[in-house]
């Protein structure tokens, strides 16, 4: 090969090299904003087992990512208290809280807001359930017969599994659980409460009515062994709560965009995972009753 041939090959080599550099630079310029974009993170109180929670909320994360145009991630927590702590420490910016955990979180993080609730959360209920061996029957009146029995609440931080049932126990007997029951405990979540009462490990328990309905549909409840004996008056419960600083971290109007996305979450498979008929607007004032009761029985100072 003569010198001219070598020069031609060298020129072609340089052209390919410059083209590769240009393409790399272009790709990096396009992908840089995505790489630098901050992930929006949310959690939920662990009112069911972790496998079911992931099935529910990974779907929600995908929906929010599309709706917000921001990568959104769900992270599980081990307890109601851990959900509040993650929110307080800004490890999560949005949370599906129960009434009590939401009140606690907003109390600890000034500027945070309840922005949406399930349609059913305007008038939530707790079911008092009993093992068949107790002989307790359904009644419209508070069941006096639970005194002297063994009793399980749900999580210590649960509105439907602890706050409201304890409030009604104290109101009726003018005494706390230690004096009313021969033994009482905390199951950790509503599904476990049902299982413990159904097995006879505890004679009576308090459970979220939505979880009860889900377990009935799933065929996990034997009506011959465990049944509802009383339903509490309605109260506000679950809600989506968001930190007040999200507009600064993302952009002005981001909080409103999140609220809109939650209110527009109408796909049946997403709603069924909660389960809720729909989501409606919520505000901090909707949960004043929960805050007042929590202060009354010393769950919020």
C-alpha positions in Angstrom: 0.0 0.0 0.0 1.4 3.4 -1.0 1.5 6.5 1.2 -1.7 7.9 -0.3 -3.6 4.7 0.7 -2.3 5.0 4.2 -3.4 8.6 4.5 -6.9 7.7 3.3 -7.2 4.9 5.9 -6.0 7.3 8.6 -8.6 10.0 7.6 -11.3 7.4 7.7 -10.2 6.2 11.1 -10.2 9.8 12.4 -13.7 10.3 11.0 -15.0 7.2 12.8 -13.3 8.3 16.0 -14.8 11.8 15.9 -18.2 10.3 15.1 -18.1 7.9 18.0 -17.0 10.7 20.4 -19.9 12.9 19.1 -22.4 10.1 19.6 -21.2 9.4 23.1 -21.4 13.1 24.0 -24.9 13.4 22.6 -26.1 10.3 24.4 -24.7 11.6 27.7 -26.4 15.0 27.2 -29.7 13.3 26.7 -29.4 10.8 29.5 -27.9 13.1 32.1 -31.2 14.7 33.2 -32.7 11.3 33.8 -29.7 10.1 35.7 -29.8 13.2 37.9 -33.5 13.2 38.4 -34.5 12.5 42.0 -36.7 9.5 42.8 -40.0 10.3 44.5 -40.4 7.7 47.3 -43.5 6.5 49.2 -44.4 3.9 51.7 -47.5 2.4 53.4 -48.4 1.2 56.8 -47.9 -2.6 57.0 -51.5 -3.6 57.7 -51.1 -6.9 55.8 -48.2 -9.2 55.0 -45.3 -7.8 53.0 -45.9 -9.9 49.9 -49.4 -8.6 49.5 -48.2 -5.0 50.2 -45.6 -5.3 47.4 -48.3 -6.6 45.0 -50.5 -3.6 45.8 -48.0 -0.8 45.9 -45.5 -1.7 43.2 -48.5 -1.3 40.8 -49.2 2.2 42.3 -45.5 3.1 41.9 -45.7 2.4 38.2 -48.9 4.4 37.9 -47.4 7.4 39.7 -44.2 7.3 37.7 -46.2 7.6 34.5 -48.6 10.2 35.9 -46.0 12.4 37.5 -43.2 12.1 34.9 -40.8 11.3 37.8 -39.4 8.0 38.8 -41.5 6.8 41.8 -40.6 4.0 44.1 -42.4 2.1 46.9 -40.4 1.0 49.9 -41.9 -1.4 52.5 -41.5 -0.8 56.3 -41.7 -3.3 59.2 -44.1 -1.4 61.4 -46.5 1.6 61.7 -43.9 3.5 63.7 -41.3 2.8 61.0 -43.6 4.4 58.4 -43.9 7.5 60.5 -40.1 7.6 61.2 -39.3 7.2 57.4 -41.7 10.2 56.7 -40.2 12.3 59.5 -36.6 11.6 58.3 -37.6 12.4 54.7 -36.7 8.9 53.5 -40.2 8.9 52.0 -42.1 12.0 50.8 -45.6 10.4 50.5 -47.3 7.7 52.6 -50.5 5.7 52.7 -51.2 6.1 56.4 -53.9 5.1 58.8 -55.7 7.8 60.7 -53.4 7.7 63.7 -50.1 7.2 61.9 -51.0 10.1 59.6 -51.9 12.4 62.5 -48.6 11.5 64.2 -46.6 12.1 61.0 -48.2 15.5 60.3 -47.7 16.4 64.0 -44.0 15.7 63.6 -43.5 17.3 60.2 -44.9 20.8 60.1 -46.4 21.7 56.7 -47.3 18.1 55.7 -50.8 17.5 54.4 -53.4 14.9 54.0 -54.3 15.2 50.3 -56.5 12.3 49.4 -58.5 9.5 51.1 -60.5 6.5 49.9 -64.2 7.1 49.5 -64.8 4.5 52.3 -62.3 6.3 54.6 -64.8 9.0 55.4 -66.8 6.5 57.5 -64.5 3.6 58.5 -65.4 0.9 61.0 -63.7 -1.5 63.4 -65.2 -4.9 63.9 -65.0 -6.6 67.3 -64.7 -10.3 66.6 -65.0 -13.3 68.9 -64.2 -17.0 68.9 -67.2 -19.3 68.9 -66.3 -20.7 72.3 -67.0 -17.4 74.0 -70.7 -17.6 73.2 -70.7 -13.9 72.4 -73.4 -12.9 69.8 -73.7 -10.0 67.4 -75.2 -6.9 69.0 -75.9 -3.3 68.2 -74.7 -2.3 71.7 -71.2 -2.4 73.0 -70.5 -6.0 74.1 -70.2 -6.1 77.9 -69.3 -9.8 77.7 -65.8 -9.1 76.5 -64.7 -8.1 80.0 -62.6 -10.8 81.6 -61.7 -12.3 78.2 -58.4 -12.4 76.4 -58.2 -9.6 73.7 -55.9 -8.8 70.8 -55.5 -5.4 69.1 -53.7 -5.1 65.8 -50.6 -2.9 65.6 -49.9 -0.5 68.4 -50.0 2.3 65.9 -53.2 1.2 64.1 -56.3 3.5 64.1 -58.8 0.7 63.4 -56.9 -2.0 65.3 -55.9 -0.1 68.4 -56.9 3.6 68.7 -60.6 3.5 68.2 -61.2 0.1 69.8 -59.2 1.1 72.9 -61.1 4.4 73.0 -64.5 2.6 73.1 -63.2 0.1 75.7 -62.1 3.0 77.9 -65.3 4.9 77.3 -67.5 1.9 78.2 -65.7 0.4 81.1 -64.1 3.6 82.4 -60.9 1.6 82.6 -57.9 0.6 80.4 -57.3 -2.8 78.7 -55.1 -4.0 81.6 -58.1 -3.9 84.0 -60.7 -5.0 81.5 -59.1 -8.1 80.0 -57.4 -11.1 81.7 -54.7 -10.7 78.9 -54.3 -8.4 76.0 -51.8 -8.1 73.2 -50.9 -6.6 69.8 -50.9 -9.0 66.8 -49.1 -6.6 64.5 -51.6 -6.5 61.6 -55.3 -7.2 60.9 -54.8 -10.5 59.1 -52.9 -11.9 62.2 -55.7 -10.6 64.5 -58.2 -12.6 62.6 -56.0 -15.7 62.6 -55.3 -15.5 66.3 -59.0 -15.2 67.2 -60.1 -17.9 64.7 -57.5 -20.3 66.2 -58.6 -19.5 69.8 -55.3 -18.1 70.8 -57.2 -15.0 71.8 -60.9 -15.0 72.6 -61.8 -11.5 71.2 -60.1 -9.0 68.9 -60.5 -5.8 67.0 -60.0 -5.7 63.2 -60.2 -3.3 60.3 -63.5 -4.0 58.5 -61.9 -3.8 55.0 -59.4 -6.5 55.9 -62.2 -8.7 57.3 -64.1 -8.3 54.0 -61.0 -9.2 52.0 -60.3 -12.3 54.1 -63.9 -13.4 53.8 -63.7 -13.1 50.0 -60.4 -15.0 50.0 -62.0 -17.9 52.0 -59.7 -17.5 55.0 -62.4 -17.0 57.6 -64.5 -19.9 59.1 -67.8 -18.3 60.3 -68.3 -21.3 62.5 -65.2 -20.4 64.5 -65.1 -16.6 64.5 -67.7 -14.0 63.9 -68.4 -10.2 64.3 -70.0 -9.3 67.6 -70.0 -5.5 67.3 -69.3 -2.7 64.9 -68.0 0.7 66.0 -69.6 4.0 65.0 -67.9 5.4 61.8 -64.7 7.5 61.9 -62.2 8.9 59.4 -59.2 6.6 58.7 -56.7 6.0 55.9 -55.3 8.8 53.8 -52.4 9.8 51.6 -50.2 12.3 53.4 -47.4 14.3 51.6 -44.5 16.3 53.0 -44.8 20.1 52.6 -41.4 20.6 51.0 -42.0 18.5 47.8 -42.5 21.6 45.7 -39.0 22.8 46.6 -37.4 19.4 45.8 -39.1 18.9 42.5 -40.9 21.9 41.1 -43.7 24.3 41.9 -47.1 22.6 41.7 -45.7 19.1 42.3 -47.9 18.6 45.4 -51.0 19.4 43.4 -49.8 17.1 40.6 -49.5 14.2 43.1 -53.0 15.0 44.5 -54.4 15.0 41.0 -52.7 11.7 40.1 -54.2 10.1 43.3 -57.7 11.4 42.7 -57.5 10.2 39.1 -56.4 6.7 40.0 -59.5 5.0 38.7 -58.2 1.8 37.1 -60.2 -1.1 38.7 -57.1 -3.2 39.3 -55.5 -0.4 41.3 -58.6 0.5 43.3 -59.2 -3.2 44.0 -55.7 -3.5 45.6 -56.6 -1.1 48.4 -59.6 -1.9 48.1 -61.5 1.4 47.6 -64.3 2.6 45.4 -62.4 5.7 44.5 -60.2 8.4 46.0 -61.5 11.8 47.1 -59.9 15.0 48.4 -58.8 15.1 52.0 -57.4 17.7 54.4 -55.8 17.8 57.8 -59.1 19.0 59.4 -60.8 15.8 58.4 -58.7 14.0 60.9 -59.2 16.3 63.9 -61.3 13.6 65.6 -58.4 11.1 65.4 -55.9 13.6 66.7 -58.2 14.5 69.6 -58.8 10.8 70.6 -55.0 10.1 70.3 -54.3 12.9 72.7 -57.1 11.8 75.0 -55.6 8.3 75.5 -52.0 9.5 75.4 -50.9 8.2 72.1 -49.9 11.7 70.9 -48.5 14.1 73.4 
